[in-house]
Amino acid sequence: MINSAIHYIKNITNESEKNMPLATYATLPAASRGRLYPDFPDGFRSPFQRDRDRLIHSSAFRRLDGKTQVFAYHEGKNYRTRLTHSIEVAQITRTLCNCLNLNESLGEAIALAHDLGHPPFGHAGERGLDNAMRKFGGFDHNVNSLKIMTRLEVHYPGFEGLNLSWETLEGTVKHNGPIKRPRNTYLKEFNRRFDLDLKHFSSLESQVASFADDIAYNNHDIDDGFRAGFFTIEQLCELPFIAEIIREFDRGCPGADGNIRIYAVTRTLIARMIDDILDTTRENLLENNIETAADIRHSRQFTAGFSASMTADIALLRQFLKTHFYTTTSIARMDMKSQKIVEQLFELFMTDYKLLPMELRRNLASAPSDEELAETVCAYIAGMTDMAAVEEHRKLFDVHTRF
């Protein structure tokens, strides 16, 4: 049940947002569904700006700097991490929200939160935890993001979590679309306490953040993959839309080096993808007679999106990156080792929970159930950075390493 804290939210609006010509289908701060717990008033920030600030100040957000995007932590500091990726997603989300007259602060908060729950080692780590948690409902980084925001981050004396607004929590959990049949125990339990309307679409700000995620990782993976030597510009030009960008750039700047040329590719692609999603989303708004935020949520399909031609180009790009980057031997070997580190840590802690840190053991029953122990172990491993997971594995499995 939404409590009286809504009073604060409905009466507090940042001055800049008061003057912002938000669209009728945008999420208005004054219409927020509130927070789970009563909260202190804030006279100079909107509820979504407060959410953004709480996320930035969280320890989970800081740890993203040590978590894999594609390259593991030891492979160089010039490549993207989960933190830099999240910042890039937030930047693109703000641009899209601004152009569509959406609530920029809400979009930014969701973008900053969208990967908060990722474990170490990127998708390899996620596969490892999902395998390990199979009989307990699996592992989903979106649900883990919710758990971090509502339980694991403890900043206040009266409750667990960051006490974020309903819109930020809902938008983070559902940014990939409705969840018709939730299988995760924590998501189902939390949804009973604070109904996130799982069967319907999230806000347009959340949808925009999801597509900004696509724009960011497709383009920064081109940049990182090229700089790491996995493919050349000539190979990239196998894709007609990239060959056309390179030809146009070379005509105006003949003789530019590879780094400058690859920047030309990524900045042009980002601009084209943004233009495309803006045009397509505006067309969808008109075609589906979208007038309110409720219309967005009750639509039968995403309102935000790419055109068919851009979707086809992105599919070709993803296939190129998969062939020349994601599945290459060095990446595949690191993924294999990373997944095994996660799975072996999980198995060991489940076998003997006395190996867990004392602060975690104190929160367990004297004889914890398998499910209680699995949830604790999963949260512990998911919160690790790449380096922390490697060091923990070394301490526990290498007899020559001191504790």
C-alpha positions as CSV (number, residue, x, y, z in Angstrom):
1,M,0.0,0.0,0.0
2,I,1.4,3.4,-0.9
3,N,2.0,5.4,2.2
4,S,1.8,9.0,3.2
5,A,5.3,9.7,1.8
6,I,3.6,10.3,-1.5
7,H,2.6,13.7,0.0
8,Y,6.2,14.8,-0.2
9,I,6.7,13.5,-3.7
10,K,3.6,15.1,-5.1
11,N,4.5,18.5,-3.8
12,I,8.2,18.6,-4.6
13,T,9.4,19.5,-8.1
14,N,12.7,20.8,-9.2
15,E,12.5,24.3,-10.7
16,S,14.0,23.3,-14.0
17,E,11.4,20.5,-14.3
18,K,8.5,22.8,-13.5
19,N,9.5,24.7,-16.6
20,M,10.2,21.7,-18.8
21,P,7.5,21.2,-21.5
22,L,7.0,17.5,-20.8
23,A,4.8,15.5,-23.2
24,T,1.4,14.3,-22.0
25,Y,2.8,10.7,-22.2
26,A,5.8,11.5,-20.1
27,T,6.1,10.5,-16.4
28,L,5.3,13.5,-14.3
29,P,7.1,13.8,-10.9
30,A,3.8,14.9,-9.3
31,A,2.1,11.7,-10.5
32,S,4.7,9.4,-8.9
33,R,3.3,6.4,-7.1
34,G,5.6,7.1,-4.2
35,R,8.1,5.1,-2.2
36,L,7.8,2.0,-0.1
37,Y,8.7,3.7,3.1
38,P,8.1,7.2,4.5
39,D,10.9,9.5,3.4
40,F,12.2,12.9,4.4
41,P,11.2,16.0,2.3
42,D,13.5,17.5,-0.3
43,G,12.7,21.0,-1.5
44,F,15.2,21.2,-4.4
45,R,15.1,17.9,-6.2
46,S,12.4,15.9,-7.9
47,P,11.8,12.3,-6.7
48,F,13.6,11.0,-9.8
49,Q,16.6,13.3,-9.3
50,R,16.8,11.9,-5.8
51,D,16.7,8.4,-7.1
52,R,19.5,9.2,-9.5
53,D,21.7,10.6,-6.7
54,R,21.1,7.7,-4.4
55,L,22.1,5.3,-7.1
56,I,25.3,7.2,-7.9
57,H,26.2,7.2,-4.2
58,S,25.6,3.5,-3.8
59,S,28.5,1.0,-3.3
60,A,27.0,-1.3,-5.9
61,F,27.3,1.5,-8.5
62,R,30.9,2.1,-7.6
63,R,31.7,-1.6,-7.9
64,L,30.6,-1.5,-11.6
65,D,34.0,0.0,-12.3
66,G,35.6,-3.4,-11.5
67,K,33.1,-5.5,-13.5
68,T,33.5,-6.8,-17.0
69,Q,31.7,-5.4,-20.0
70,V,33.6,-7.6,-22.6
71,F,37.2,-7.5,-21.4
72,A,38.1,-8.7,-17.9
73,Y,39.6,-6.2,-15.4
74,H,43.3,-7.3,-16.1
75,E,43.1,-6.8,-19.8
76,G,43.6,-3.1,-19.8
77,K,42.0,0.1,-18.5
78,N,41.3,1.5,-21.9
79,Y,38.3,-0.7,-22.4
80,R,34.7,-0.3,-21.2
81,T,33.6,-1.5,-17.8
82,R,30.1,-1.9,-16.6
83,L,30.5,1.5,-15.0
84,T,31.6,3.4,-18.2
85,H,28.9,1.5,-20.1
86,S,26.2,2.6,-17.7
87,I,27.4,6.2,-18.0
88,E,27.2,6.0,-21.8
89,V,23.7,4.5,-21.6
90,A,22.6,7.4,-19.3
91,Q,24.1,10.0,-21.7
92,I,22.2,8.6,-24.7
93,T,19.0,8.1,-22.6
94,R,19.1,11.8,-21.6
95,T,19.4,12.8,-25.2
96,L,16.5,10.7,-26.2
97,C,14.3,11.8,-23.3
98,N,15.1,15.4,-24.0
99,C,14.2,15.1,-27.7
100,L,10.9,13.3,-26.9
101,N,10.0,15.7,-24.1
102,L,10.2,12.8,-21.5
103,N,11.3,13.0,-17.9
104,E,15.0,13.1,-18.3
105,S,15.8,12.5,-14.6
106,L,13.7,9.3,-14.5
107,G,15.3,8.0,-17.7
108,E,18.8,8.7,-16.3
109,A,18.0,7.0,-13.0
110,I,16.8,3.8,-14.9
111,A,19.9,3.9,-17.2
112,L,22.3,4.1,-14.2
113,A,20.4,1.3,-12.4
114,H,19.9,-1.1,-15.4
115,D,23.2,-3.1,-14.9
116,L,23.5,-2.6,-11.1
117,G,22.9,-6.3,-10.5
118,H,25.4,-7.7,-13.0
119,P,27.8,-10.2,-11.4
120,P,31.6,-10.2,-12.1
121,F,32.8,-11.3,-15.6
122,G,29.8,-10.0,-17.5
123,H,27.6,-12.6,-19.3
124,A,29.9,-15.4,-18.5
125,G,29.5,-14.7,-14.8
126,E,25.7,-14.4,-15.2
127,R,25.6,-17.8,-17.0
128,G,27.6,-19.3,-14.1
129,L,25.3,-18.0,-11.4
130,D,22.2,-18.9,-13.5
131,N,23.5,-22.5,-13.7
132,A,24.3,-22.6,-10.0
133,M,20.9,-21.2,-9.0
134,R,18.9,-23.4,-11.4
135,K,17.0,-25.3,-8.8
136,F,16.3,-22.1,-6.9
137,G,14.7,-20.1,-9.7
138,G,17.9,-19.2,-11.6
139,F,19.7,-15.8,-11.7
140,D,18.5,-12.7,-13.5
141,H,20.6,-9.5,-13.2
142,N,17.5,-7.3,-13.5
143,V,16.0,-9.0,-10.4
144,N,19.4,-8.7,-8.7
145,S,19.3,-5.0,-9.5
146,L,16.0,-4.8,-7.7
147,K,17.4,-6.7,-4.7
148,I,20.3,-4.4,-4.5
149,M,18.0,-1.3,-4.6
150,T,15.5,-2.7,-2.1
151,R,17.5,-4.8,0.3
152,L,21.3,-5.1,-0.1
153,E,22.2,-1.4,0.0
154,V,21.6,-0.3,3.5
155,H,22.0,3.5,4.0
156,Y,19.2,4.3,6.4
157,P,18.3,3.3,10.0
158,G,14.7,2.5,9.4
159,F,14.7,0.2,6.4
160,E,16.8,-1.8,4.0
161,G,17.5,-0.6,0.5
162,L,17.6,2.8,-1.1
163,N,13.9,3.5,-0.9
164,L,13.7,4.6,-4.6
165,S,10.4,5.7,-6.2
166,W,8.0,3.1,-7.7
167,E,8.8,4.4,-11.3
168,T,12.6,3.8,-11.0
169,L,12.2,0.3,-9.5
170,E,9.5,-0.7,-12.1
171,G,11.4,0.8,-15.0
172,T,14.6,-1.0,-14.0
173,V,12.9,-4.4,-13.6
174,K,10.8,-4.1,-16.8
175,H,13.1,-2.2,-19.1
176,N,13.2,-5.2,-21.4
177,G,9.4,-5.6,-21.4
178,P,6.6,-7.0,-19.3
179,I,7.2,-10.0,-17.1
180,K,4.1,-12.2,-17.5
181,R,5.3,-15.2,-15.5
182,P,7.9,-14.2,-12.9
183,R,9.9,-17.2,-11.7
184,N,12.2,-15.5,-9.2
185,T,11.1,-15.8,-5.6
186,Y,12.4,-12.4,-4.6
187,L,10.6,-10.6,-7.4
188,K,7.4,-12.3,-6.6
189,E,7.7,-11.5,-2.9
190,F,8.6,-7.9,-3.5
191,N,5.8,-7.5,-6.0
192,R,3.3,-8.6,-3.4
193,R,4.6,-5.8,-1.1
194,F,4.9,-3.0,-3.8
195,D,3.0,-4.0,-6.9
196,L,5.2,-3.3,-10.0
197,D,2.5,-4.0,-12.5
198,L,4.6,-6.7,-14.1
199,K,2.2,-7.7,-16.8
200,H,2.2,-4.3,-18.5
201,F,4.9,-2.3,-20.3
202,S,7.1,0.2,-18.4
203,S,7.2,3.9,-18.9
204,L,8.5,5.4,-22.2
205,E,11.5,6.7,-20.2
206,S,12.3,3.1,-19.3
207,Q,11.8,1.8,-22.9
208,V,14.1,4.6,-24.2
209,A,16.8,3.5,-21.6
210,S,16.6,0.0,-22.9
211,F,17.2,1.0,-26.5
212,A,19.9,3.4,-25.4
213,D,21.6,0.3,-23.9
214,D,21.6,-1.3,-27.4
215,I,23.0,1.8,-29.0
216,A,25.8,2.1,-26.4
217,Y,27.0,-1.5,-26.4
218,N,26.8,-2.0,-30.1
219,N,29.0,1.0,-30.7
220,H,31.5,0.8,-27.9
221,D,32.0,-2.9,-28.8
222,I,33.0,-1.7,-32.3
223,D,35.5,0.7,-30.6
224,D,36.9,-1.8,-28.1
225,G,37.1,-4.7,-30.5
226,F,39.0,-2.6,-33.1
227,R,41.4,-1.1,-30.6
228,A,42.1,-4.6,-29.2
229,G,43.0,-5.8,-32.7
230,F,40.2,-8.3,-33.2
231,F,39.2,-6.9,-36.5
232,T,40.2,-4.2,-39.0
233,I,38.3,-1.3,-40.6
234,E,38.6,-3.2,-43.9
235,Q,36.8,-6.1,-42.3
236,L,34.2,-3.8,-40.8
237,C,33.5,-2.5,-44.3
238,E,32.0,-5.9,-45.1
239,L,28.9,-4.2,-43.6
240,P,27.5,-2.0,-46.3
241,F,26.3,0.8,-43.9
242,I,29.7,1.0,-42.3
243,A,31.5,1.0,-45.7
244,E,29.3,4.0,-46.7
245,I,30.3,5.9,-43.5
246,I,34.0,5.2,-44.1
247,R,33.8,6.3,-47.8
248,E,32.1,9.5,-46.9
249,F,34.6,10.3,-44.1
250,D,37.6,9.5,-46.2
251,R,36.5,11.8,-48.9
252,G,36.5,14.7,-46.4
253,C,39.5,13.6,-44.4
254,P,41.9,11.6,-46.6
255,G,44.8,9.9,-44.8
256,A,43.3,9.9,-41.3
257,D,44.6,7.2,-39.1
258,G,42.6,4.2,-37.9
259,N,41.7,5.6,-34.5
260,I,40.2,8.7,-36.0
261,R,38.3,6.6,-38.7
262,I,36.8,4.3,-36.0
263,Y,35.6,7.3,-34.1
264,A,33.9,8.5,-37.3
265,V,32.2,5.2,-37.5
266,T,30.9,5.1,-33.9
267,R,29.8,8.7,-33.7
268,T,28.0,8.5,-37.0
269,L,26.3,5.2,-36.1
270,I,25.2,6.6,-32.7
271,A,23.7,9.7,-34.3
272,R,21.9,7.6,-37.0
273,M,20.6,5.2,-34.4
274,I,19.3,8.1,-32.2
275,D,17.7,9.7,-35.2
276,D,16.1,6.4,-36.2
277,I,14.7,5.7,-32.7
278,L,13.3,9.2,-32.5
279,D,11.6,9.0,-35.8
280,T,10.2,5.5,-35.2
281,T,9.0,6.3,-31.7
282,R,7.2,9.4,-32.9
283,E,5.5,7.4,-35.6
284,N,4.4,4.8,-33.1
285,L,3.0,7.5,-30.8
286,L,0.9,8.8,-33.6
287,E,-0.2,5.4,-35.1
288,N,-1.2,4.1,-31.7
289,N,-2.9,7.3,-30.6
290,I,-0.7,7.5,-27.5
291,E,-1.7,10.5,-25.3
292,T,-0.9,9.5,-21.7
293,A,1.6,7.6,-19.7
294,A,-1.1,5.0,-19.0
295,D,-1.5,4.5,-22.8
296,I,2.2,3.7,-23.0
297,R,1.9,1.1,-20.2
298,H,-1.2,-0.6,-21.6
299,S,0.0,-0.7,-25.2
300,R,0.3,-4.2,-26.7
301,Q,3.9,-3.5,-27.9
302,F,6.9,-1.3,-27.3
303,T,6.3,2.3,-28.1
304,A,10.0,3.0,-28.5
305,G,11.9,1.1,-31.1
306,F,14.1,1.0,-34.2
307,S,12.8,0.9,-37.7
308,A,12.8,-2.3,-39.7
309,S,15.8,-1.2,-41.7
310,M,17.9,-0.2,-38.7
311,T,16.9,-3.4,-36.9
312,A,18.3,-5.3,-39.9
313,D,21.5,-3.3,-39.9
314,I,22.0,-3.9,-36.1
315,A,21.4,-7.7,-36.7
316,L,24.2,-7.7,-39.2
317,L,26.5,-5.7,-36.9
318,R,25.8,-8.1,-34.0
319,Q,26.6,-11.1,-36.2
320,F,29.8,-9.4,-37.2
321,L,30.8,-8.8,-33.6
322,K,29.9,-12.3,-32.6
323,T,32.1,-13.8,-35.4
324,H,35.1,-11.5,-35.1
325,F,35.0,-10.6,-31.4
326,Y,32.7,-12.3,-28.9
327,T,33.4,-15.9,-29.9
328,T,37.2,-15.5,-30.7
329,T,39.5,-17.9,-28.9
330,S,40.9,-15.5,-26.3
331,I,37.5,-14.2,-25.3
332,A,36.0,-17.7,-25.2
333,R,38.8,-19.0,-23.0
334,M,38.4,-16.1,-20.6
335,D,34.6,-16.6,-20.5
336,M,35.2,-20.3,-19.7
337,K,37.5,-19.6,-16.9
338,S,35.3,-16.8,-15.5
339,Q,32.2,-19.0,-15.6
340,K,34.1,-21.8,-13.8
341,I,35.3,-19.4,-11.1
342,V,31.7,-18.4,-10.3
343,E,30.4,-21.9,-10.4
344,Q,33.2,-23.3,-8.2
345,L,32.8,-20.6,-5.6
346,F,29.1,-21.2,-5.4
347,E,29.5,-24.9,-5.1
348,L,32.2,-24.6,-2.4
349,F,30.2,-22.1,-0.3
350,M,27.1,-24.3,-0.6
351,T,29.1,-27.3,0.6
352,D,30.5,-25.5,3.6
353,Y,29.0,-22.1,4.5
354,K,31.5,-21.6,7.3
355,L,33.9,-20.5,4.5
356,L,31.7,-17.4,4.0
357,P,32.7,-14.1,5.7
358,M,31.6,-13.8,9.3
359,E,29.3,-10.9,8.6
360,L,27.3,-13.1,6.2
361,R,27.3,-16.1,8.5
362,R,25.8,-14.0,11.3
363,N,22.7,-13.3,9.1
364,L,22.2,-17.1,8.5
365,A,20.3,-19.5,10.7
366,S,22.4,-22.0,12.6
367,A,21.3,-24.6,10.1
368,P,20.2,-22.6,7.0
369,S,18.0,-24.1,4.4
370,D,19.4,-24.7,1.0
371,E,17.3,-21.9,-0.4
372,E,18.4,-19.4,2.3
373,L,22.0,-20.3,1.9
374,A,21.8,-20.2,-1.9
375,E,20.3,-16.7,-1.8
376,T,23.1,-15.5,0.5
377,V,25.9,-17.1,-1.6
378,C,24.4,-15.8,-4.8
379,A,24.2,-12.2,-3.5
380,Y,27.8,-12.4,-2.2
381,I,29.2,-13.6,-5.5
382,A,27.1,-11.3,-7.6
383,G,28.4,-8.3,-5.6
384,M,32.1,-9.1,-6.3
385,T,34.2,-7.3,-8.8
386,D,36.2,-9.4,-11.3
387,M,39.4,-9.0,-9.2
388,A,37.6,-9.8,-5.9
389,A,36.2,-13.1,-7.4
390,V,39.6,-14.1,-8.8
391,E,41.3,-13.4,-5.4
392,E,38.6,-15.2,-3.5
393,H,38.9,-18.2,-5.8
394,R,42.7,-18.1,-5.4
395,K,42.5,-18.0,-1.6
396,L,40.1,-20.9,-1.4
397,F,41.6,-23.2,-4.1
398,D,45.3,-22.4,-4.2
399,V,47.1,-24.0,-1.2
400,H,50.1,-21.6,-1.7
401,T,47.9,-18.5,-1.1
402,R,47.5,-17.2,2.4
403,F,44.1,-16.2,3.7
